[in-house]
Amino acid sequence: MKRTLLLFSVMTLFLFNCTSNGNLKMPPGLSPDDVVTLFSEVYGTGRLDDIGPYTTERFRLERPVSVWVVQVWQELQKLEFEKLEFKIVESDTDTANNVATVVAQATILTQAGITRQQEVFILVFEQGRWKIDELFVTEEDVEVEEHTL
């Protein structure tokens, strides 16, 4: 019992000292840009479930995260989806209304060819974190390979 109490005391002092010195950094919540970057990194990969907690039910069409992940994964596999480039070009956060907008430029590859597109993400601050609520794709430019029959 004394040993456990001593270990607990030492750990508490260590954490208190590190926190007060700024040496121990607790991970902050993800910003809207961080959420969109995570989305870009995992969308179309085996890590798609990593973005689930950062999406609203509305975004997932009222589906549970696990169902949404499976269905999106199947569709992306059929399309042979691959994200080639991604860059955030603009973002705006309205903390008074708990809404953020992030605009990105993306280049993707699918069976149809290479597509350059603008992606507009609308995020809401819900349950203590920023979540993707809507995604609009605009300014699509598709390059289709010509095939000789």
N, C-alpha and C positions, 0 to 999 in steps of 0.2 A: 504494500500500500504506500509506504514512504517513497519507494522507488518510483512509482507511478506519479505521485504528487510532485516529486522532484523533477521528473522529466517534463511534466506539464508546466511547471513553473519556469524551467529553463526555456522551453519552447515559447511560452508567452512573452518572456523578457526578450528573446531573440526577435520575435515578430514585432514587438513594440518598438525596439531599438531600430530595426531595419526600416520600419514604416516611418518613424520620426526622422530618420536620416535621409529618407528618400531612396535608400538602396534597394528596397523591395518594392517592386511596382506591380500593383494589381492590374490585370487587364481591364482597360476601360471598355464601356459599351461600344459597339460598332457604330460609326457615323453613317449617314446615308451613303456617302461615297464608298465606305468600306463594305457595306451590304451589297451594293451594286457590283463592286469589284469581286466579292466572293461569288455572287451569282454568275458573273462572267467566267470565273475560274472553274466552277463546278458544273455548270450547265452543259449537258451532253457527255458528262464523264461518270464514272462509277461512284463519284462523291456527291451526286446530285442531292442526296438526303441531307447534306451539310447545310443547304440553303433553306430547307423546309421550315425551321423555326423562325426564319426571317421573311416569311410570306404570310399574307392574311388568308383567311378562309375565302374571301372574295376572289383573290388572285388564283387560288387553287380550285375555283368553281365549287366551293363548299365541300370539297373532298378532303378526307384526312391526309396528312402529310404522306403516310406510307402508300396510300392508294395513288395519290398524285404522282409520287416519284416513279412508281411502276408504270403508270400510263404514259407519262412524259418520256420516260426512258425508252419504252417500246416504240413510240412515235419517232423519236430522234434516231433510233437505230435504223428504222425503215428509211428515213431520209438520208442516212449516212452523214449526219450532222457533224461538223467540225468547226470550231471557232478559230479563225486564223489570226485576227487582230482585234484589239479592243482598246479604246481610249476614252476616258471621261473628258468631255470638252466644256461642260458647264454644269453647275449645280447651285441650287438655291434652297435654303432652309427657312421655313416660317415657323419658328418655335412657338409663337403665340397661338397658332392653330394646329400645331403638331403635324405639319405636312412638309414634305421636301420633294423637290424635283431634281432629277439627275439626267443629263443628256449625254449620250455616248455615241461614238462612231464605232461601228463594228464591221468586220469582214468575215463572212462565213462561207463554208463550202458544204454543198449538199449534192444530191444526185442531179439537181437542176443546173448546177454550176456554182460559180463564185458570185456572192452577193455582197455589195457594200450597202450598208444601211445605217440610218440614224435610229437609235433606240431612246425612247423617253420613258423613264421610270418615275412613277409616282409612289412615294413612300409615306406611311403614316406612323406616328409614334404610338405604339399600342403595347400594353402589358410590359412597360419598361424597356422597350427596344424598338428600333426602327425596322419596319417591315415593308416589303414590296407589296403594294396594293393593286397597281395597274402597270402594264407595259404596253407602250404604243410603238410600233415600228413604222417609220416614215422614210421618205426619200430612198426607196429601194432602187438599186441599179444592179441588174442581174446580167452577168456575162455567161452566156451559154456556149458551150463548145459545139462547133458544127461537125456533123457526122455525115459521111458519104454513104448513101444506100446502095 
